[in-house]
């Protein structure tokens, strides 16, 4: 076929499609036999003016976006930055003529090594990073011709955009999402530009970014190249965002004990979440690397060239032959046609295969050519775009299952009846067993949820033979797992929430499980022993939500009870069902025992200072109590929401608030009167790094799925339609009309507008939700208790809503509607301190 033309360039091969561009290999001939190969980026036909859909998420003309990129690229003249020769219009279509590079992206280099379970030499890694930092220092400090700083920030530094040529050059490519003085960078609410897995926290929050955002990205690249695993590996954008914004960033030495301590420190400083704690410039980071290892220990250009050529020799030869044929014949060749249709599918399979083959050390192999944007290769990652059928064949071969290197675990000896001791291997196993972590406390958490989370955590770390063991006593269990030639065990003792804090104080427990908040006396005991304050955000972790369900026999005609009536039943003041509209029969009281957090919460919320009736029969476990109620028509009991089983839950109310059934949504918003939080507590200075690793996992999106499967209410953000009834005030009905209720109510620390331990993390969860739903319009409605006058309550409620809006604004989220509704729509009684605290809230609504 006749080759196509773009201006003076003759297109000889189609390389693929990027984010908003079609990418071609082009030939330019001149006088005296001059011939030059270039890469042409053209705006895709479907994004050009007149074809519909011509604006990006900012409402900006795509043509202008390409011109913005061209203008900044044309000003960049540096040996480590891909060169742009020309930009123009051809038949109304914008295009850019760029330097043609023969080589591979760093992403593909890492992928090739991952297939072979190899590691890139440190000297190559450091040479690549130093050259990239040299390019960034130049771009960050570049001025316009009149001396005005251009303020360029790349915003997309990643292995996909770092290119290693077969001649040993290192090139930084793709300034398509760069921030610079040539364009207005007002990104729409909820839209974040760049790759989330290599993004600085402030960029993910859509706060103002400067050159230090690129340094954070460089820190991730350096960390991953040295660790040979993803830093922010996750199964969804929301989970990635949670890892980026909140979860502890693992040190290089924690995953590579053999890593150079100086380089581990450099990574840690580059990966500081606060920009002011990072290196002050790209040159400062480069100087730190060179000082740590010595300039002579950086690979030479010839060594880089030899290394890349050796890795990709067959691909280089095959591609060179195809290009030579295209140049000599000047016949247009569609190099992407053979695999365009299956390209993203193949990459997705590789990504999933990499996750399945997580190694026993917890290192996730870096997948080959992971798609940057919805399965489409990044716009200037030419090596990915030049991938041919032979490359895909190698990729497909890599997806075959590798032989397992995880040793088999032998049979284990169960926990001894008399105490809390690590499981030991059977005498013939020959494997060392180490008790690495001890959990103690709530039976509600420890009976099923904690073992399920620990099992998932160990599997996530790549352990083999993960096995749950029950002791002769039902409150003791342990999870064992194999790592190389060693067995580890994590022990769980579920003797009630109070034992969480006594165990932490005594040093017999590493992680405390509690179905209530720590009490002042327990805090004081730990502080007196110089163990720290468990109320600090880093020590108190809300891991799930639960509702205490009041249960009766399915045949019982009673459908709801208010708090006062429930109090009188359990205090022994109401003893017959006929008083409540039921049959004439004595009420048989069933209760959890005094060790459990379930009882602590019930006593606090229902009985107050009054004692439990002496006629109540006590149970140590939720499931046993629930099954007893389900078999006795005259019984009433209370259990965790996950343990209703065959019994029937009653709706519960407080004076001034409507009755609510314990559902996932009413518990998630904590509007249900007997809802409660489930906590893990850790000392501010944990005794073992396993503590931080476990808690980090438990707070992840992956673990929240385990929580949900275990029957508890996870902390994931959902929305639900809400129909106002006669109880809605007119102002409330108008405020929520056309919107959906978010499963988060923000609450605050006692006596302040500071978010409490759940709300602090819910802020980031809401940001992650809005990232996935970029078109959602947020509404925040603040509420107060009924103590003060109406004007004062309205002011207080508005201040709370504004406090949440301010926190979200710092995370880059704009809130169009922020209102205070005073003491309207209480969810609890204003007669108790607990009820007033629950009424002081901020509801989140979205218009989708």
Long-range contacts (C-beta under 8 A, 24 or more apart in sequence): 1-331, 1-332, 2-332, 3-330, 3-331, 3-332, 4-332, 5-90, 6-40, 6-42, 6-90, 6-95, 7-86, 7-88, 7-90, 7-95, 7-97, 9-38, 9-40, 9-97, 10-330, 11-40, 11-332, 12-326, 12-327, 12-330, 12-331, 12-332, 12-333, 13-322, 13-323, 13-326, 13-332, 13-333, 13-334, 13-335, 14-332, 14-333, 14-334, 14-335, 14-336, 14-337, 15-39, 15-335, 15-336, 15-382, 15-385, 15-386, 16-335, 16-336, 16-340, 16-377, 16-384, 16-385, 16-386, 17-44, 17-336, 17-340, 17-376, 17-377, 18-376, 18-377, 18-378, 18-379, 18-380, 18-385, 19-176, 19-372, 19-373, 19-376, 19-378, 19-379, 20-44, 20-47, 20-56, 20-62, 20-65, 20-66, 20-176, 20-379, 21-66, 21-379, 23-379, 23-380, 23-382, 23-385, 25-100, 25-323, 25-326, 25-335, 26-97, 27-327, 27-330, 35-327, 37-100, 37-323, 37-327, 38-85, 38-97, 38-98, 38-99, 38-100, 39-97, 39-98, 39-99, 39-100, 39-101, 39-382, 40-95, 40-96, 40-97, 40-98, 41-66, 41-95, 41-96, 41-98, 41-379, 41-380, 42-90, 42-93, 42-94, 42-95, 43-93, 43-94, 43-95, 45-93, 48-92, 48-93, 49-92, 57-187, 57-188, 57-191, 57-774, 58-186, 58-187, 58-188, 58-191, 59-188, 63-94, 64-183, 65-176, 65-183, 66-94, 66-96, 67-94, 68-180, 68-182, 68-183, 69-96, 69-175, 69-176, 69-178, 70-94, 70-96, 71-182, 72-150, 72-152, 72-175, 72-178, 72-180, 72-182, 73-98, 73-175, 75-142, 75-144, 75-150, 76-138, 76-139, 76-142, 76-152, 76-175, 78-134, 78-135, 78-138, 78-139, 79-169, 80-131, 80-132, 80-134, 80-135, 80-138, 80-169, 80-170, 80-171, 80-172, 81-135, 81-138, 81-139, 81-171, 81-172, 81-173, 82-163, 82-171, 82-172, 82-173, 82-380, 98-380, 99-171, 100-382, 101-163, 101-165, 101-169, 101-171, 101-173, 101-382, 102-165, 102-166, 102-167, 102-316, 102-319, 102-320, 103-163, 103-164, 103-165, 103-166, 103-167, 103-169, 103-308, 103-383, 104-163, 104-164, 104-308, 104-311, 104-312, 104-383, 105-159, 105-160, 105-161, 105-162, 105-163, 105-164, 105-369, 105-381, 105-382, 105-383, 105-384, 106-159, 106-160, 106-162, 106-163, 106-164, 106-221, 106-225, 107-158, 107-159, 107-160, 107-162, 107-366, 107-368, 107-369, 107-370, 107-381, 107-384, 108-312, 108-368, 108-369, 108-383, 108-384, 109-159, 109-164, 109-308, 109-311, 110-159, 110-224, 110-225, 110-228, 110-366, 111-366, 111-367, 111-368, 111-369, 111-370, 112-311, 112-312, 112-368, 113-228, 113-311, 114-228, 114-354, 114-365, 114-366, 114-367, 114-368, 115-368, 115-394, 115-398, 117-365, 119-228, 120-225, 120-228, 121-299, 121-307, 122-226, 122-260, 122-293, 122-297, 123-297, 123-298, 123-299, 123-303, 124-299, 124-303, 124-304, 124-307, 125-222, 125-225, 125-226, 126-289, 126-293, 126-297, 126-298, 126-299, 127-170, 127-298, 127-299, 127-300, 127-303, 127-304, 128-162, 128-164, 128-170, 128-225, 128-304, 129-218, 129-221, 129-222, 129-225, 129-286, 129-289, 130-286, 130-289, 130-290, 130-298, 131-170, 132-157, 132-162, 132-170, 132-172, 132-218, 132-221, 133-218, 133-282, 133-283, 133-285, 133-286, 133-289, 134-282, 134-283, 134-286, 135-171, 135-172, 136-172, 136-211, 136-214, 136-215, 136-218, 136-282, 137-281, 137-282, 137-283, 137-286, 139-175, 140-211, 140-214, 140-281, 140-282, 144-181, 148-181, 149-181, 150-180, 150-181, 150-182, 151-179, 151-180, 151-181, 151-210, 152-178, 152-179, 152-180, 152-181, 153-178, 153-179, 153-180, 153-209, 153-210, 153-211, 153-213, 153-214, 154-178, 154-214, 154-217, 155-179, 155-193, 155-194, 155-199, 155-203, 155-209, 155-213, 155-214, 156-193, 156-194, 156-195, 156-198, 156-217, 156-378, 157-198, 157-214, 157-217, 157-218, 157-221, 158-195, 158-197, 158-198, 158-217, 158-220, 158-221, 158-372, 159-221, 159-224, 159-225, 159-366, 160-195, 160-370, 160-372, 160-377, 160-378, 160-381, 160-384, 161-378, 161-380, 161-381, 162-221, 163-381, 163-382, 163-383, 164-304, 164-308, 165-305, 165-308, 166-305, 166-308, 166-309, 166-312, 166-316, 167-301, 167-305, 168-300, 168-301, 168-302, 168-303, 168-304, 168-305, 168-306, 168-308, 169-301, 169-304, 170-304, 173-380, 173-381, 173-382, 174-378, 174-379, 174-380, 174-381, 176-379, 176-380, 179-209, 188-774, 189-770, 189-774, 189-813, 189-814, 190-770, 190-771, 190-773, 190-774, 190-775, 190-776, 190-813, 191-774, 192-771, 192-812, 195-372, 195-373, 195-378, 196-232, 196-237, 196-240, 196-241, 196-244, 197-230, 197-231, 197-232, 197-234, 197-240, 199-244, 200-275, 201-244, 201-245, 201-273, 202-275, 204-241, 204-244, 204-245, 204-767, 204-771, 204-812, 205-245, 205-767, 205-810, 205-811, 205-812, 205-813, 206-811, 206-812, 206-813, 207-810, 207-811, 207-812, 210-275, 211-281, 211-282, 212-275, 212-278, 212-279, 212-280, 213-275, 214-282, 215-270, 215-278, 215-279, 215-281, 215-282, 215-285, 216-270, 216-271, 216-272, 216-275, 216-278, 218-270, 218-282, 218-285, 219-266, 219-267, 219-269, 219-270, 219-271, 219-278, 220-271, 222-263, 222-266, 222-267, 222-270, 222-289, 223-252, 223-267, 223-271, 224-366, 226-252, 226-256, 226-259, 226-263, 226-267, 227-252, 227-255, 227-256, 227-259, 227-363, 228-363, 228-365, 228-366, 229-255, 229-363, 229-364, 229-365, 229-366, 230-364, 230-366, 233-355, 233-364, 234-700, 234-701, 234-702, 235-355, 235-701, 235-702, 236-701, 236-772, 237-768, 237-771, 237-772, 238-701, 238-765, 238-768, 238-769, 238-771, 238-772, 239-700, 239-701, 239-702, 239-768, 241-764, 241-767, 241-768, 241-771, 242-699, 242-700, 242-701, 242-764, 242-765, 242-768, 243-700, 245-273, 245-764, 245-767, 245-811, 246-699, 246-761, 246-764, 247-696, 247-699, 247-700, 248-692, 248-696, 249-273, 254-689, 255-361, 255-362, 255-363, 260-292, 260-293, 262-292, 262-293, 263-289, 263-292, 263-293, 266-292, 314-390, 315-388, 315-390, 315-391, 318-388, 318-390, 319-386, 319-388, 322-388, 335-386, 335-388, 336-385, 338-388, 338-389, 339-387, 339-388, 339-389, 339-392, 342-392, 343-375, 343-377, 343-387, 343-392, 344-371, 344-375, 344-376, 346-392, 346-395, 346-396, 347-371, 347-375, 347-395, 348-375, 349-399, 350-395, 350-398, 350-399, 353-398, 353-399, 357-401, 357-402, 358-460, 358-461, 358-462, 359-405, 359-462, 360-405, 360-406, 360-462, 360-463, 360-464, 360-482, 360-483, 360-484, 361-461, 361-462, 361-483, 362-460, 362-461, 362-462, 363-462, 368-395, 368-398, 369-395, 404-464, 406-463, 406-464, 406-465, 406-482, 407-431, 407-464, 407-465, 407-482, 407-484, 407-485, 408-464, 408-465, 408-482, 409-464, 409-465, 409-467, 409-480, 409-481, 409-482, 409-487, 412-467, 412-469, 412-480, 414-469, 414-470, 414-471, 414-472, 415-469, 415-470, 415-471, 415-472, 415-473, 415-476, 415-477, 415-478, 415-491, 416-471, 416-472, 417-471, 417-472, 417-473, 420-476, 420-491, 420-493, 420-508, 421-491, 422-478, 422-489, 422-491, 423-469, 423-478, 423-480, 423-489, 423-491, 425-487, 429-487, 431-482, 431-485, 431-486, 431-487, 432-485, 432-486, 432-487, 433-480, 433-486, 433-487, 433-488, 433-489, 434-486, 434-487, 434-488, 434-489, 435-488, 435-489, 435-490, 435-491, 436-488, 436-489, 436-490, 436-688, 436-690, 437-490, 437-491, 437-510, 437-511, 437-688, 437-690, 437-691, 437-694, 438-490, 438-491, 438-493, 438-503, 438-508, 438-509, 438-510, 438-511, 439-490, 439-491, 439-492, 439-493, 439-509, 439-510, 439-511, 439-512, 439-513, 440-492, 440-493, 440-494, 440-495, 440-499, 440-500, 440-503, 440-508, 440-509, 440-511, 440-512, 440-513, 441-493, 441-494, 441-495, 441-496, 441-497, 441-498, 441-499, 441-500, 441-501, 441-503, 441-509, 441-512, 441-513, 441-514, 441-597, 442-494, 442-496, 442-497, 442-500, 442-513, 442-514, 442-515, 442-596, 442-597, 442-678, 443-475, 443-494, 443-495, 443-496, 443-595, 443-596, 443-597, 443-598, 443-620, 443-621, 443-622, 444-515, 444-546, 444-596, 444-597, 444-598, 444-622, 444-640, 444-678, 445-494, 445-513, 445-514, 445-515, 445-543, 445-678, 445-680, 446-475, 446-477, 446-492, 446-493, 446-494, 446-513, 447-474, 447-494, 447-621, 447-622, 447-623, 448-642, 448-710, 448-711, 449-544, 449-678, 449-707, 449-710, 449-712, 450-492, 450-494, 450-513, 451-477, 451-479, 451-492, 452-706, 452-709, 452-710, 453-543, 453-694, 453-697, 453-698, 453-703, 453-706, 453-707, 454-479, 454-490, 454-492, 454-694, 455-479, 456-697, 456-702, 456-703, 456-706, 457-693, 457-694, 457-697, 457-698, 457-703, 458-488, 458-490, 460-697, 460-702, 461-693, 463-488, 474-621, 475-620, 490-690, 490-694, 495-595, 496-593, 496-594, 496-595, 496-596, 496-597, 497-595, 497-596, 497-597, 497-600, 498-595, 498-600, 499-595, 500-681, 501-525, 501-526, 501-534, 501-681, 504-531, 504-534, 504-681, 504-683, 505-529, 505-531, 507-687, 510-682, 510-686, 510-687, 510-688, 510-690, 510-691, 511-680, 511-681, 511-682, 511-691, 511-694, 511-695, 512-679, 512-680, 512-681, 512-682, 513-678, 513-679, 513-680, 513-681, 514-597, 514-678, 514-679, 514-680, 514-681, 515-546, 515-596, 515-597, 515-598, 515-600, 515-601, 515-640, 515-676, 515-677, 515-678, 515-679, 516-597, 516-600, 516-601, 516-604, 516-676, 516-679, 517-677, 517-679, 518-679, 518-681, 526-683, 531-683, 531-684, 532-683, 532-684, 532-685, 533-684, 534-681, 534-683, 535-757, 536-684, 537-757, 537-760, 538-682, 538-684, 539-681, 539-682, 539-683, 539-684, 540-679, 540-681, 540-757, 541-679, 541-680, 541-681, 541-682, 541-695, 541-698, 541-699, 541-757, 542-677, 542-678, 542-679, 542-715, 542-757, 542-758, 542-761, 543-678, 543-679, 543-680, 543-698, 543-699, 543-703, 543-707, 543-715, 544-677, 544-678, 544-704, 544-707, 544-712, 544-713, 544-714, 544-715, 545-667, 545-668, 545-670, 545-675, 545-676, 545-677, 545-678, 545-712, 545-713, 545-714, 545-715, 546-640, 546-641, 546-642, 546-667, 546-675, 546-676, 546-677, 546-678, 546-712, 546-713, 547-640, 547-641, 547-662, 547-666, 547-667, 547-672, 547-674, 547-675, 547-676, 547-713, 548-598, 548-601, 548-602, 548-605, 548-638, 548-639, 548-640, 548-641, 548-662, 548-674, 548-675, 548-676, 549-638, 549-639, 549-640, 549-641, 549-643, 549-644, 549-649, 549-650, 549-662, 549-674, 550-636, 550-637, 550-638, 550-649, 550-650, 550-652, 550-674, 551-626, 551-629, 551-630, 551-636, 551-637, 551-638, 551-639, 551-644, 551-647, 551-648, 551-649, 551-650, 552-629, 552-635, 552-636, 552-647, 552-648, 552-650, 553-629, 553-630, 553-631, 553-632, 553-633, 553-634, 553-635, 553-647, 553-648, 554-630, 554-646, 554-647, 554-648, 555-633, 556-582, 556-633, 556-648, 557-581, 557-582, 557-583, 558-582, 558-650, 559-650, 559-651, 560-650, 560-651, 560-652, 560-653, 560-659, 561-650, 561-651, 561-652, 561-653, 562-652, 562-653, 562-654, 562-655, 562-659, 563-605, 563-606, 563-652, 563-653, 563-654, 563-655, 563-673, 563-829, 564-655, 566-606, 566-652, 567-606, 567-607, 567-608, 567-610, 569-636, 570-602, 570-606, 570-607, 570-612, 570-613, 570-616, 571-607, 571-610, 571-611, 571-612, 571-613, 572-613, 572-614, 572-615, 577-634, 585-633, 585-634, 586-634, 587-634, 587-635, 587-636, 588-617, 588-632, 588-634, 588-635, 588-636, 589-613, 589-615, 589-616, 589-617, 589-635, 589-636, 589-637, 590-616, 590-617, 590-619, 590-625, 590-628, 590-629, 590-635, 590-636, 590-637, 591-616, 591-617, 591-618, 591-619, 591-625, 591-637, 591-638, 592-618, 592-619, 592-620, 592-622, 592-625, 592-638, 592-639, 593-618, 593-619, 593-620, 594-618, 595-620, 596-620, 597-676, 598-622, 598-638, 598-639, 598-640, 601-674, 601-676, 602-638, 602-674, 604-834, 605-673, 605-674, 605-834, 606-674, 608-832, 638-674, 640-712, 641-667, 641-711, 641-712, 641-713, 642-710, 642-711, 642-712, 643-711, 654-828, 654-829, 654-835, 655-829, 655-831, 656-826, 656-829, 656-830, 657-826, 657-827, 657-828, 657-829, 658-727, 664-713, 665-718, 665-720, 665-741, 665-743, 667-713, 668-713, 668-715, 668-718, 668-743, 668-744, 669-741, 669-743, 669-744, 669-745, 669-843, 670-745, 670-747, 670-827, 670-838, 671-745, 671-827, 673-827, 673-828, 677-758, 678-712, 699-761, 715-758, 715-761, 715-762, 715-765, 716-743, 716-765, 717-742, 717-743, 717-744, 717-762, 717-765, 717-766, 717-768, 717-769, 718-742, 718-743, 719-743, 719-846, 719-848, 727-825, 728-825, 729-821, 729-824, 729-825, 731-821, 731-824, 732-781, 732-821, 732-824, 732-825, 735-779, 735-781, 735-817, 735-819, 735-821, 735-845, 736-779, 736-781, 736-845, 738-847, 739-779, 739-845, 739-846, 739-847, 740-845, 740-846, 740-847, 740-848, 741-843, 741-844, 741-845, 742-766, 742-769, 742-843, 742-844, 742-845, 742-846, 744-844, 745-841, 745-842, 745-843, 745-844, 746-800, 746-804, 746-841, 746-842, 746-844, 747-837, 747-838, 747-840, 747-841, 747-842, 748-800, 748-803, 748-840, 750-837, 753-799, 753-800, 753-803, 754-803, 755-803, 755-804, 755-807, 759-804, 763-804, 763-807, 763-808, 763-811, 764-811, 766-808, 766-813, 766-844, 767-808, 767-811, 767-812, 767-813, 770-813, 770-846, 773-846, 773-848, 775-848, 776-846, 776-847, 776-848, 777-816, 777-817, 777-846, 777-847, 778-808, 778-813, 778-814, 778-815, 778-816, 778-817, 778-844, 778-845, 778-846, 779-815, 779-816, 779-817, 779-818, 779-819, 779-844, 779-845, 779-846, 779-847, 780-804, 780-805, 780-815, 780-817, 780-818, 780-819, 780-842, 780-843, 780-844, 780-845, 781-819, 781-820, 781-821, 781-842, 781-843, 781-845, 782-818, 782-819, 782-820, 782-821, 782-841, 782-842, 783-820, 783-821, 783-822, 783-823, 783-824, 783-825, 783-826, 783-839, 783-840, 783-841, 783-842, 783-843, 784-820, 784-822, 784-823, 784-839, 784-840, 785-823, 785-826, 785-830, 785-835, 785-836, 785-839, 785-840, 786-823, 786-826, 786-830, 786-839, 787-830, 787-836, 790-822, 790-823, 793-822, 793-823, 794-820, 794-821, 794-822, 795-820, 796-820, 796-822, 796-840, 797-821, 797-822, 797-823, 800-840, 800-841, 800-842, 801-842, 803-842, 804-842, 804-844
